[in-house]
Amino acid sequence: MKTFRLPIATAFGIFALGILHPVLADSGHSHGTSSSTSKPAPDAPAGNYSSIGQAWSDVKSVAESCGKAISAGNLKPIHEETEKADAAIKYLQNAGGVQDPEKKPRAEAALKQLLSLSGDLHAAADANDVPKSAQVLKKFEGVMKLIEIQYPAEALQTPSGMGAMDHGDDHHMETAAVATTQVSVTTENPLTVGKKASVTVKLIKPDGTPMLLSDLKEAHTEKIHLLINDLSLGDYHHEHPTATATPGEYQFTFTPSKSGPYRVWADLVPVATDAQEYAVADIAASTESEPISNRKPNTSVEVDGLKYEITFENPSLKAGEATLGKLRITTPDGKVYTQLEPVMGAYSHIVGFSEDLKSIAHIHPMGTEPSKPTDRGSGELEFHLLPAKAGLMRLYAQVRINGQDKFAPFTLEIQP
């Protein structure tokens, strides 16, 4: 039996904000919480702030305080914190501050959604629902990041010497945590191009005991997401292994189309940490990997008769800078495809790999998510991309059409 094991990987952080599922919808849409349970926000008074930057600093501080309350399992402070958030958001709505004709409606819609999410967070905390509170807070933080890229950078800065209404001004980008899980993979035989391989994945907790499904939280309908690619970044697979009779061991099958080993990123949320992490291992092969080919940037591709295009608000993608992206899927007559089927609780999953094989992005689009299998979505989807480092990135958009998963590959060049 061939075994290849890598040390625990750090959480490679090309993290895009779409993974937080910010939803730009009518404020009456509470995304999982009925409007009757949300705290009414439209009548909340605007806060007494001296600047947009001061109000925004208060919003950031509220998010941080709510995160600490959720981590501690004590939701009582959230009641007061969301009232502070409402006051700050109302001030931002009244103050304006975004003049760009394209960004202004986005900022207005995002602030409206942020106010609605504040109400949802308030309701979840009042119900003492820790998981729901954590879920809503992630959406709240995602919409915050969307708002940040609509405003001029200087507008959101707190004036010198003026704090955010007695709160700190720390701000965190939502990223995956350092991996606490060890992962190893084994196969009966080395990988062979075109031959189905049965792969066993072993997950070990920090204390050396097997990681069971009960030790993991579900994320997008699954507890284990395996993001797999060959070292040339040309053969991406998204798999979900099933538990075997052996505790901590899981199996899946896939058919490689490229030579050489394949890298596996296990996307996990351990119950113990309640934080997303990636643990990494390689599937061994007896052949050498192909070099990365097709390095020329490519943002348009045809897959099974449909055209897939991605565009970015800032065409010059830079490491460390978030940008708004759009995926557009059209039929041969140029019309937007409107029959996207639910795939793991979303209408698309977008995964990007850096050429050094040390960074990965797992992105979900913004907007309304499917709530039942018969829901259908539009082929125009927005997302955020935040590249961690410069160089080539291979990006795959996964959608489901007529019951089949389709993968559209793109090549991006990230500037320093």
Residue pairs with C-beta under 8 A, 6 or more apart in sequence:
1 186
1 187
1 188
2 186
2 187
2 188
2 189
2 190
2 284
3 184
3 185
3 186
3 284
4 184
4 185
4 261
4 281
4 282
4 283
4 284
5 183
5 184
5 185
5 281
6 280
6 281
6 282
8 179
8 180
8 181
8 182
8 279
9 179
9 265
9 278
9 279
9 280
9 358
10 178
10 179
11 175
11 176
11 177
11 178
11 179
11 276
11 277
11 278
12 176
12 265
12 278
12 280
12 358
12 359
12 360
12 388
13 175
13 176
13 359
13 388
14 352
14 354
14 359
14 360
14 361
14 385
14 386
14 387
14 388
14 389
14 393
15 173
15 174
15 175
15 176
15 361
15 386
15 388
16 322
16 350
16 352
16 361
16 362
16 363
16 383
16 384
16 385
16 386
17 142
17 145
17 146
17 174
17 322
17 384
17 386
18 142
18 350
18 363
18 364
18 365
18 366
18 382
18 383
18 384
18 385
19 142
19 174
19 276
19 362
19 363
19 364
20 138
20 139
20 141
20 142
20 145
20 174
21 138
21 139
21 142
21 364
21 366
21 369
22 110
22 113
22 139
22 142
22 143
22 145
22 146
22 366
23 29
23 31
23 113
23 139
23 143
23 366
23 367
23 368
23 369
24 106
24 109
24 110
24 113
24 143
24 146
24 366
24 367
25 31
25 113
25 116
25 367
25 368
26 112
27 41
27 42
27 112
27 113
27 115
27 116
28 35
28 116
29 35
29 116
29 368
30 37
30 38
30 116
30 119
30 120
31 117
31 120
31 139
31 368
31 369
32 120
32 132
32 135
32 136
33 120
33 123
33 124
33 132
33 136
37 123
37 127
38 116
38 119
38 120
38 122
38 123
39 82
39 118
39 119
39 122
39 123
39 126
40 119
41 86
41 89
41 115
41 116
41 118
41 119
42 115
44 83
44 86
44 87
44 90
44 115
45 87
45 90
46 87
46 90
46 91
46 93
46 94
47 55
47 58
47 84
47 87
47 88
47 90
47 91
47 165
49 55
49 58
49 88
49 91
49 165
50 159
50 162
51 158
51 159
51 162
52 91
52 92
52 95
52 97
52 151
52 155
52 156
53 155
53 156
53 157
53 158
53 159
54 158
54 159
54 162
54 163
54 164
54 165
55 88
55 89
55 91
55 92
55 95
55 164
56 88
56 92
56 151
56 156
56 158
57 158
57 163
57 164
57 167
57 169
58 84
58 85
58 87
58 88
58 164
58 165
58 167
59 85
59 88
59 89
59 92
59 114
59 144
60 144
60 164
60 169
60 170
60 171
61 164
61 167
61 168
61 169
61 170
62 81
62 82
62 84
62 85
62 88
62 167
63 85
63 137
63 140
63 141
63 144
64 168
64 170
64 171
64 172
65 77
65 81
65 167
66 77
66 78
66 81
66 82
66 121
66 125
66 133
66 137
66 140
67 137
69 75
69 76
69 77
69 78
69 81
69 125
70 78
70 130
70 133
70 134
70 137
71 274
73 130
75 124
75 125
75 126
75 128
75 130
75 133
76 125
78 121
78 122
78 125
78 133
79 122
79 125
79 126
82 118
82 119
82 121
82 122
82 125
83 122
84 165
84 167
85 114
85 118
86 115
86 118
86 119
89 111
89 114
89 115
89 118
90 115
92 111
93 108
93 111
93 112
93 115
97 107
97 151
97 152
97 155
98 104
98 107
98 108
98 150
98 151
98 152
98 155
100 150
103 150
103 151
104 150
106 146
106 150
106 324
107 147
107 150
107 151
110 143
110 146
110 147
110 150
111 147
113 143
114 140
114 143
114 144
114 147
117 136
117 139
117 140
117 143
118 140
120 136
121 133
121 136
121 137
121 140
124 132
124 133
124 135
124 136
125 133
134 274
138 174
141 174
142 174
142 366
145 173
145 174
145 322
145 384
146 324
146 366
146 384
148 156
148 322
149 313
149 322
149 323
149 324
149 384
158 164
158 169
163 169
173 386
176 275
176 276
176 277
176 278
177 273
177 275
177 276
177 277
178 277
179 277
179 278
179 279
179 280
180 205
180 206
180 270
180 272
180 273
180 277
181 203
181 204
181 205
181 206
181 211
181 266
181 268
181 270
181 277
181 279
182 203
182 204
182 279
183 201
183 202
183 203
183 204
183 264
183 266
183 279
183 280
183 281
184 201
184 202
184 204
184 281
185 199
185 200
185 201
185 202
185 264
185 281
185 282
185 283
186 199
186 200
186 202
187 197
187 198
187 199
187 200
187 283
187 284
188 198
189 197
190 284
190 285
190 286
190 287
191 197
191 256
191 260
191 261
191 262
191 283
191 284
191 285
191 286
191 287
192 256
192 285
192 286
193 256
193 257
193 258
193 259
193 287
194 255
194 256
194 257
195 255
195 256
196 253
196 254
196 255
197 253
197 254
197 255
197 256
197 283
198 251
198 252
198 253
199 241
199 251
199 252
199 253
199 254
199 283
200 244
200 249
200 250
200 251
201 224
201 226
201 241
201 249
201 250
201 251
201 252
201 264
201 266
201 281
202 210
202 248
202 249
202 250
203 210
203 211
203 224
203 248
203 250
203 266
203 268
203 279
204 210
204 211
204 248
205 211
205 215
205 270
205 272
209 248
210 246
210 247
210 248
210 249
211 248
211 270
212 243
212 247
212 248
213 223
213 224
213 243
214 271
215 270
215 271
215 272
216 223
216 224
216 268
216 269
216 270
216 271
217 223
217 269
217 270
217 271
217 274
219 225
219 267
219 269
219 276
220 344
220 345
220 346
220 349
220 364
221 344
221 345
222 240
222 344
223 268
223 269
224 240
224 241
224 250
224 266
224 267
224 268
225 238
225 240
225 266
225 267
225 268
225 362
226 237
226 238
226 239
226 240
226 241
226 252
226 264
226 265
226 266
226 267
227 236
227 238
227 264
227 265
227 267
227 351
227 360
227 362
228 236
228 237
228 238
228 239
228 254
228 262
228 263
228 264
228 265
228 283
229 235
229 236
229 237
229 262
229 263
229 353
229 394
230 256
230 258
230 259
230 260
230 261
230 262
230 263
230 289
230 290
231 260
231 261
231 262
231 263
231 289
231 290
231 357
232 258
232 260
232 289
232 290
232 291
232 292
232 293
233 292
233 353
233 355
233 357
233 392
233 394
234 257
234 258
234 290
234 292
234 293
234 294
234 394
234 409
235 256
235 257
235 258
235 262
236 351
236 353
236 394
236 396
236 407
236 409
237 254
238 349
238 351
238 398
238 405
239 252
239 254
240 252
241 250
241 251
241 252
242 250
242 251
242 252
243 249
243 250
244 250
244 251
256 262
256 285
258 289
258 290
259 285
259 287
259 288
259 289
259 290
260 285
260 287
260 288
260 289
260 290
261 282
261 283
261 284
261 285
261 289
262 282
262 283
262 285
263 280
263 281
263 282
263 283
263 357
264 280
264 281
264 282
264 283
265 278
265 279
265 280
265 360
266 278
266 279
266 280
266 281
267 276
267 278
267 362
268 276
268 277
268 278
268 279
269 275
269 276
269 277
270 277
278 360
292 355
292 392
292 394
294 411
295 392
295 411
296 411
297 411
297 412
297 413
298 410
298 411
299 309
299 310
299 311
299 410
299 412
300 307
300 308
300 309
300 310
301 307
301 308
301 408
301 409
301 410
302 308
303 406
303 407
303 408
304 401
304 406
305 331
305 332
306 329
306 330
306 331
306 337
306 379
306 401
306 406
307 329
307 330
307 331
307 332
308 327
308 328
308 329
308 397
308 408
308 410
309 327
309 328
309 329
309 330
310 325
310 326
310 327
310 328
310 395
310 397
310 410
311 325
311 326
311 328
312 323
312 324
312 325
312 326
312 385
313 323
313 324
313 325
314 321
314 323
316 415
317 323
317 385
317 387
317 412
317 413
317 414
317 415
318 387
318 390
318 414
318 415
318 416
319 387
319 388
319 389
319 390
319 414
319 415
319 416
320 386
320 387
320 388
321 386
321 387
322 384
322 385
322 386
323 384
323 385
323 386
324 382
324 383
324 384
325 382
325 383
325 384
325 385
326 380
326 381
326 382
326 383
327 348
327 350
327 365
327 379
327 380
327 381
327 382
327 383
327 397
328 336
328 379
328 380
328 381
329 336
329 337
329 340
329 379
329 380
329 399
330 336
330 337
330 379
331 337
336 378
336 379
336 380
337 378
337 379
337 401
338 376
338 377
338 378
338 379
339 376
339 401
340 347
340 348
340 376
340 377
340 378
340 379
340 399
340 400
340 401
341 347
341 370
341 373
341 376
341 377
341 399
341 400
341 401
341 402
341 403
342 370
342 372
342 373
342 375
342 377
342 400
343 349
343 398
343 399
343 400
343 405
345 369
345 370
346 364
346 365
346 369
346 370
347 365
347 367
347 369
347 370
347 377
347 378
347 381
347 399
348 364
348 365
348 381
348 397
348 398
348 399
349 362
349 363
349 364
349 397
349 398
350 361
350 362
350 363
350 364
350 365
350 383
350 395
350 396
350 397
350 398
351 360
351 361
351 362
351 363
351 395
351 396
351 398
352 360
352 361
352 363
352 385
352 387
352 393
352 394
352 395
352 396
352 412
353 359
353 360
353 361
353 393
353 394
353 395
354 360
354 387
354 388
354 389
354 391
354 392
354 393
354 414
355 391
355 392
355 393
355 394
356 389
356 391
359 388
359 389
361 385
361 386
361 387
361 393
361 395
363 383
363 384
363 385
364 383
365 381
365 382
365 383
366 381
366 382
366 383
366 384
367 377
367 381
367 382
368 377
370 377
379 399
387 393
387 412
387 414
389 414
390 414
390 415
390 416
391 413
391 414
392 411
392 412
392 413
392 414
393 411
393 412
393 413
393 414
394 409
394 410
394 411
394 412
395 409
395 410
395 411
395 412
396 407
396 408
396 409
396 410
397 407
397 408
397 410
398 405
398 406
398 407
399 405
399 406
399 408
400 406
